[in-house]
Amino acid sequence: MAAGDYLRSQAIIQALNYAAKDPEQNIEKLLSIAEKLAVDPYHKRNVKEVKKYLTRDSHWKDFACRLLRETNSNVRNRLGVNFFVNAAFKGVPRQHQLEKEMGFSIPFALLIDPTSACNLKCTGCWAGEYSQADNLELELMERILAEARELGIYFIVFSGGEPLVRKKDLLHLAEKFSDMAFLAFTNGTLVDDDFADGLAEVGNFTLAFSLEGFAEATDGRRGKGVFAKVMEAMDRLRERGVIFGASTTYTRQNTEEVGSSAYIDMLIEKGCAYCWYFTYVPVGRNPDLDLMATPQQRAYMYRQVNQFRQTKPIFVLDFWNDGDHSGGCIAGGRRYLHINAAGDVEPCAFIHYATDNIKDKSLREALASPLFAAYRKRIPFNENHLRPCPLIDNPQMIPEMVAEAGARSTQEQSHYTPEELARSLEGYAAAWGRVADGLKKERQISK
């Protein structure tokens, strides 16, 4: 570690420990140090904006104080340094520098599937059509992470399959790459006491538990008893002071439930630090267009998420409806990419096409792939960033890019050609477009 990086890390650790002793009184000092450490103008603006909310009584201050009080010092310091100092303050300027040198985007995060195996069979799972026998070798994942670090990428997300089928390997990676921050999307059924202890020990690893709402809705899609197992897993992590959150897919069947204050309040009461919302996309095992949230339901989620941000002490994200904040689609290597368990380098977890495989190419080479180049030419896919996705919002884009890049399907079985999938989604995209354009006008009027 360079001397400057070490000093920044120590400054953050000391500030976090000081703030945790009396969060309500000491949080302002923590933010003042963060202001000094931020080099990138974008980060300076962000810290300044956050400071406005956390230095006065608000639900955001309550949220920050709860995290400081309830998180054990090892987790607090490791994640604090790795995510904010390394991934943000150090990593992002490095990414920007390399973008200028190489002529293409360097992502902020990698989404990696260690395995395609899973102990559940959830309806509509986007990973369900991959082979169940694929695994990335541990040595290969180590190579990918080392190459990511060289590119300034310090945030690694695991999905699957069920990534915790490989939980010993994941803890090994978190320990070996101790300067990185890790997150795994998990069904939660494999979190036992030993693994919870391991998470507390490495300190740089958070879990996002998949839920479809309360017990009936979750068990209905994931299997009987899954909701109870997730609640038990959350309790294990909270007892050890490990940061965790929820991952929730909203469908035509559960949108009103997962978008309710009662649902968010349940997550807060359980100790969740964040909730990451995804809308159902018709890929994976038994894709069903009738499971897609209606345009009206998607607009409901847009309004609810924004309401939660103004009233609830929890960090809430919406992968689609937050296009305004991200400047449109973040896939195709712009801010993230997906490496599936067979090694195929895909633009997104929901776009099952590739031209390159990480087993044959370096990460740097994969970022220059023809398919990612086709993405870069077209991003943003729509001037209205509430219509960011090239699949469900602008479906004509997928067959264009696949044909231009000569990409292949990464699924063993594909129920649709790119053209057929695009045609099947045209009606939905048009209907959402009318609603999204109305939301954009509402927002412009309210400013």
matplotlib code that plots the C-alpha trace (Angstrom):
import matplotlib.pyplot as plt

x = [0.0, 1.4, 2.1, -0.7, -3.3, -2.2, -2.5, -6.0, -7.1, -5.8, -7.5, -10.9, -10.4, -9.7, -12.6, -15.0, -13.9, -14.2, -17.7, -18.9, -18.3, -21.0, -22.5, -24.9, -22.2, -19.2, -20.5, -19.6, -15.9, -16.1, -17.7, -15.1, -12.3, -14.1, -14.3, -10.5, -9.8, -12.1, -10.0, -12.4, -14.7, -17.8, -16.9, -16.3, -19.8, -21.3, -19.7, -20.8, -24.3, -24.3, -23.0, -26.1, -28.3, -26.2, -25.3, -28.9, -31.7, -33.2, -33.9, -30.5, -28.7, -30.7, -29.6, -25.9, -25.9, -27.6, -24.9, -22.1, -23.6, -24.6, -21.7, -18.7, -15.4, -13.7, -16.6, -17.1, -13.4, -12.8, -15.9, -15.5, -11.9, -12.4, -15.6, -15.1, -11.3, -10.4, -13.4, -14.5, -11.7, -8.9, -10.5, -12.7, -9.9, -7.8, -10.8, -11.1, -7.4, -7.5, -10.6, -8.7, -5.7, -7.6, -10.7, -13.3, -15.1, -13.7, -16.6, -16.9, -18.0, -17.8, -20.7, -19.3, -21.1, -18.8, -21.2, -24.4, -25.5, -28.3, -30.2, -33.5, -35.6, -37.2, -39.9, -38.5, -34.9, -32.7, -29.9, -32.2, -31.3, -27.6, -26.1, -26.2, -22.7, -20.6, -18.1, -15.3, -12.1, -10.7, -7.4, -9.4, -11.3, -8.1, -6.7, -9.9, -9.7, -6.0, -6.7, -9.7, -7.5, -5.0, -7.9, -9.0, -12.0, -12.4, -16.0, -16.9, -20.5, -21.3, -24.4, -25.3, -26.7, -26.4, -23.0, -22.8, -22.5, -18.9, -18.9, -15.5, -13.9, -15.6, -14.3, -10.8, -11.1, -12.3, -9.4, -6.8, -8.1, -8.5, -8.5, -11.7, -15.3, -17.5, -21.3, -23.2, -26.8, -28.0, -31.2, -29.9, -30.5, -26.8, -25.8, -24.9, -23.0, -19.6, -20.1, -21.5, -18.4, -16.3, -18.0, -17.4, -13.7, -12.9, -15.0, -15.2, -18.2, -21.9, -24.9, -28.1, -30.8, -33.4, -37.0, -40.2, -42.1, -43.4, -43.5, -46.3, -44.9, -41.3, -42.1, -44.5, -41.7, -38.7, -40.1, -41.7, -39.8, -37.3, -38.6, -38.0, -34.5, -33.7, -35.0, -32.7, -29.7, -30.3, -30.4, -27.1, -25.4, -26.9, -25.7, -22.2, -22.4, -22.1, -23.7, -26.4, -29.4, -32.2, -32.6, -36.2, -37.7, -41.1, -43.5, -47.1, -47.9, -46.1, -45.4, -47.8, -46.5, -42.8, -43.5, -45.4, -44.1, -44.9, -42.3, -39.6, -40.3, -39.9, -36.5, -35.4, -36.6, -34.5, -31.4, -31.1, -28.8, -30.1, -32.7, -32.0, -35.0, -35.1, -38.1, -38.9, -37.3, -38.5, -35.2, -34.0, -36.0, -39.6, -39.6, -43.1, -44.1, -47.2, -45.0, -43.6, -44.8, -47.2, -46.1, -48.5, -46.8, -43.4, -44.4, -45.8, -42.4, -40.7, -42.8, -42.5, -38.7, -38.4, -40.8, -38.8, -35.6, -37.3, -38.7, -37.1, -33.7, -32.5, -30.5, -32.8, -31.9, -33.9, -31.8, -34.2, -36.0, -32.7, -31.7, -31.9, -29.2, -26.9, -27.4, -29.1, -28.0, -24.8, -24.2, -21.8, -18.8, -19.9, -20.2, -20.5, -20.4, -21.3, -19.1, -21.2, -20.1, -19.0, -16.7, -18.8, -18.4, -21.9, -23.0, -25.5, -26.9, -30.1, -28.5, -27.4, -25.1, -21.3, -18.4, -15.6, -14.8, -12.7, -10.9, -9.4, -9.1, -7.8, -10.4, -8.9, -9.3, -12.8, -13.8, -12.8, -15.1, -17.2, -20.5, -19.3, -18.3, -21.8, -23.2, -20.9, -22.0, -25.7, -25.6, -27.8, -30.4, -33.1, -33.0, -35.5, -33.3, -36.4, -36.3, -32.7, -32.8, -32.0, -34.0, -37.3, -37.4, -35.8, -36.0, -35.0, -31.5, -30.6, -30.9, -29.1, -26.1, -26.0, -25.9, -23.4, -21.0, -21.6, -22.5, -23.7, -26.3, -24.8, -27.8, -28.0, -31.6, -33.0, -36.8, -36.4, -34.1, -33.1, -35.6, -38.4, -37.7, -37.6, -41.0, -42.5, -41.5, -42.5, -45.9, -44.6, -41.9, -44.3, -46.7, -43.9, -42.6, -45.8, -45.9, -42.1, -42.4, -45.3, -43.1, -40.3, -42.7, -43.9, -40.3, -39.5, -42.5, -41.7, -38.2]
y = [0.0, 3.4, 5.8, 8.2, 5.4, 4.2, 7.6, 8.1, 4.7, 5.4, 8.7, 7.1, 4.3, 6.8, 9.0, 6.0, 4.7, 8.2, 8.7, 5.3, 6.3, 9.0, 9.1, 11.9, 14.2, 13.0, 12.3, 15.8, 15.2, 12.0, 13.9, 16.7, 14.1, 12.6, 16.0, 16.4, 12.9, 13.3, 14.2, 13.7, 16.8, 14.4, 12.9, 16.3, 17.4, 14.1, 14.4, 18.0, 17.0, 14.2, 16.5, 18.7, 15.7, 14.2, 17.3, 18.0, 15.8, 13.7, 10.1, 10.0, 10.9, 8.2, 5.8, 6.7, 6.6, 3.2, 1.8, 3.3, 1.9, -1.6, -2.5, -4.2, -2.3, -4.7, -4.6, -0.9, -0.1, -2.6, -1.7, 2.0, 2.0, -0.4, 1.1, 4.8, 5.2, 2.4, 1.9, 5.5, 8.0, 5.9, 3.7, 6.1, 8.6, 5.6, 4.4, 7.9, 8.0, 4.6, 5.5, 8.4, 6.2, 3.2, 4.8, 2.8, 2.8, 1.1, -0.2, 0.7, -2.9, -6.5, -8.9, -12.4, -15.8, -18.2, -21.1, -21.8, -24.3, -23.5, -25.3, -23.6, -23.5, -20.0, -19.1, -16.7, -16.8, -15.0, -17.5, -20.5, -21.3, -21.5, -25.0, -26.0, -27.5, -24.4, -23.1, -20.5, -22.0, -20.3, -19.5, -17.9, -15.7, -14.7, -13.7, -11.7, -9.8, -9.0, -7.6, -5.6, -4.0, -2.9, -1.2, 0.6, -1.7, -2.5, -3.4, -7.1, -8.5, -12.2, -13.7, -17.1, -19.7, -19.4, -17.9, -19.3, -22.8, -21.6, -19.8, -21.1, -19.9, -16.5, -16.0, -16.9, -14.2, -11.6, -12.4, -12.5, -9.3, -7.5, -4.0, -4.7, -4.6, -7.6, -8.1, -11.3, -11.7, -14.8, -16.7, -16.8, -20.5, -21.4, -18.8, -20.8, -19.7, -20.6, -18.5, -15.6, -15.8, -15.7, -12.6, -10.8, -11.9, -10.7, -7.6, -6.5, -8.6, -7.8, -10.0, -8.9, -11.4, -12.1, -11.6, -11.3, -9.6, -11.3, -15.0, -16.0, -14.2, -15.2, -18.9, -18.8, -18.0, -19.6, -22.5, -23.3, -22.1, -19.9, -16.7, -18.0, -19.1, -15.6, -14.1, -16.4, -15.5, -11.8, -12.4, -14.2, -11.3, -8.6, -10.4, -10.2, -6.6, -7.6, -5.1, -6.7, -5.7, -7.1, -7.7, -7.6, -8.3, -6.6, -8.4, -8.1, -10.2, -8.5, -4.9, -3.3, -5.5, -4.9, -1.2, -0.7, 1.1, -2.1, -4.0, -1.4, -1.0, -4.8, -4.6, -1.7, -3.5, -6.6, -4.4, -4.1, -1.3, -1.2, -2.6, -3.1, -3.3, -5.0, -5.3, -8.7, -9.3, -12.2, -14.2, -17.3, -20.3, -20.2, -16.6, -15.2, -11.8, -11.9, -11.7, -8.3, -5.4, -3.3, 0.3, 1.6, -0.6, 0.5, 4.1, 3.2, 1.9, 5.0, 7.2, 4.9, 4.6, 8.4, 8.7, 6.1, 8.2, 11.2, 9.3, 6.0, 5.3, 2.8, 3.2, 2.2, 1.6, 0.7, -0.8, 0.5, 3.5, 5.1, 5.7, 9.5, 9.2, 7.0, 8.8, 5.8, 2.2, 1.3, -2.0, -3.0, -2.1, 1.5, 1.1, -2.7, -6.0, -9.6, -12.7, -15.8, -19.2, -20.4, -17.4, -15.5, -11.8, -10.3, -6.7, -7.3, -10.1, -9.9, -9.7, -13.3, -12.6, -12.4, -12.3, -13.0, -15.5, -14.5, -17.8, -16.8, -13.0, -10.6, -8.3, -5.4, -7.2, -8.2, -4.6, -3.8, -6.6, -5.9, -6.2, -3.7, -1.4, -1.7, -0.7, 2.3, 3.6, 3.6, 4.6, 6.2, 4.2, 6.8, 10.5, 9.8, 8.0, 6.5, 4.3, 3.2, -0.5, -1.9, -5.0, -4.0, -0.3, -0.1, -3.7, -3.0, -2.3, -5.9, -7.5, -4.5, -4.9, -8.7, -8.6, -5.8, -7.6, -11.1, -12.1, -15.5, -16.6, -17.7, -19.9, -23.6, -23.2, -19.9, -19.7, -16.6, -15.3, -11.6, -10.5, -12.5, -11.3, -7.7, -8.1, -9.7, -6.7, -3.9, -3.4, -3.3, -0.8, 1.5, 1.5, 2.1, 4.8, 6.8, 6.5, 7.3, 10.3, 11.5, 11.0, 13.0, 15.9, 15.7, 15.9, 18.8, 20.7, 20.0, 21.4]
z = [0.0, -1.0, 1.9, 0.8, 0.7, 4.1, 5.7, 4.1, 5.4, 8.9, 8.9, 8.0, 10.6, 13.4, 12.4, 12.2, 15.6, 17.1, 15.5, 16.8, 20.4, 20.2, 16.7, 17.3, 18.4, 16.4, 12.9, 11.7, 12.3, 10.2, 7.3, 7.6, 7.1, 4.2, 2.5, 2.8, 1.4, -1.6, -4.6, -7.5, -7.9, -8.2, -4.8, -3.2, -4.3, -3.0, 0.4, 0.7, -0.2, 2.3, 5.0, 4.7, 5.7, 8.4, 10.4, 11.2, 12.8, 10.0, 9.1, 7.3, 10.5, 12.3, 9.6, 9.9, 13.7, 13.7, 11.4, 13.5, 16.7, 15.5, 13.2, 14.7, 14.5, 12.1, 9.6, 10.0, 9.4, 6.6, 4.6, 5.3, 4.0, 1.1, -0.3, 0.3, 0.2, -2.2, -4.5, -4.6, -3.7, -5.1, -7.7, -9.6, -10.5, -11.6, -13.8, -15.3, -16.1, -17.8, -19.8, -21.4, -22.2, -23.5, -25.1, -23.3, -20.0, -16.9, -14.6, -11.0, -10.1, -11.4, -11.1, -11.0, -10.8, -8.9, -9.7, -11.6, -9.0, -6.7, -3.9, -4.9, -8.0, -8.0, -10.5, -13.2, -12.0, -14.5, -13.9, -14.4, -18.0, -17.5, -17.0, -13.4, -13.6, -14.4, -11.9, -12.1, -10.7, -7.6, -9.4, -12.3, -9.8, -8.2, -11.6, -12.4, -9.1, -9.5, -12.9, -11.6, -8.9, -11.6, -13.4, -10.2, -9.6, -5.8, -5.6, -6.4, -6.4, -6.5, -7.8, -9.3, -9.1, -5.4, -4.7, -1.2, -2.6, -2.8, 0.5, 1.6, -1.6, -1.3, 2.2, 0.9, -1.8, 0.7, 2.9, 0.1, -1.5, 1.8, 0.2, -1.8, -0.8, -1.6, -1.8, -2.5, -3.6, -1.7, -1.0, 2.6, 3.3, 3.5, 6.1, 9.2, 12.3, 10.9, 7.8, 9.8, 12.0, 8.8, 7.5, 10.8, 10.7, 7.2, 7.6, 4.0, 2.9, 2.9, 2.0, 0.1, 1.0, -1.7, -0.6, -2.6, 0.3, 3.4, 4.1, 1.8, -1.2, -0.6, 0.0, -3.0, -5.4, -3.5, -1.6, 1.7, 4.8, 2.9, 4.4, 8.0, 7.1, 5.7, 9.0, 10.9, 8.7, 9.2, 13.0, 12.8, 11.0, 13.2, 16.3, 14.9, 13.8, 10.1, 7.6, 5.4, 3.3, 1.1, -2.7, -3.9, -7.3, -7.9, -10.2, -11.2, -8.2, -5.4, -6.3, -3.9, -1.1, -1.5, -2.2, 1.0, 4.1, 6.1, 4.1, 4.3, 8.1, 8.5, 6.8, 9.0, 12.1, 11.1, 10.8, 7.0, 5.9, 2.3, 0.0, -3.7, -5.9, -9.3, -11.7, -13.1, -16.5, -18.7, -18.9, -17.1, -15.9, -17.4, -18.5, -18.3, -19.7, -17.5, -14.4, -15.5, -13.3, -15.2, -16.3, -13.6, -11.0, -12.1, -11.7, -8.2, -7.3, -8.6, -6.4, -3.4, -3.5, -3.7, -0.7, 1.3, 0.6, 2.2, 5.2, 6.0, 7.7, 5.1, 1.8, -1.1, -4.7, -7.8, -10.6, -13.4, -12.0, -10.8, -14.4, -13.7, -11.0, -13.2, -16.5, -18.0, -18.4, -16.5, -18.2, -21.0, -19.0, -18.5, -14.7, -14.4, -16.3, -15.7, -15.8, -15.7, -14.2, -17.6, -17.9, -20.6, -20.2, -20.6, -20.7, -17.9, -15.7, -17.8, -21.3, -22.0, -25.0, -25.3, -27.7, -25.2, -22.4, -19.4, -19.6, -22.9, -22.5, -19.8, -18.2, -20.0, -23.4, -22.5, -21.8, -25.4, -26.8, -29.9, -27.9, -25.3, -28.2, -29.6, -26.2, -25.9, -29.3, -28.1, -24.4, -23.3, -25.1, -24.5, -23.7, -20.9, -18.3, -16.8, -19.9, -19.6, -20.5, -24.0, -23.2, -21.6, -22.4, -25.9, -27.1, -30.7, -29.4, -28.4, -31.9, -33.4, -31.0, -31.1, -34.9, -35.1, -32.6, -33.9, -30.3, -29.3, -26.8, -23.5, -22.6, -23.3, -24.3, -25.5, -25.9, -28.1, -30.8, -30.1, -32.7, -31.2, -27.7, -29.0, -30.7, -27.6, -25.5, -27.9, -26.5, -22.9, -23.8, -25.6, -22.7, -20.1, -22.4, -22.2, -18.4, -18.0, -20.2, -18.0, -14.9, -16.5, -17.1, -13.5, -12.3, -14.5, -13.3, -9.6, -9.9]

ax = plt.figure().add_subplot(projection="3d")
ax.plot(x, y, z, "-o")
ax.set_aspect("equal")
plt.show()
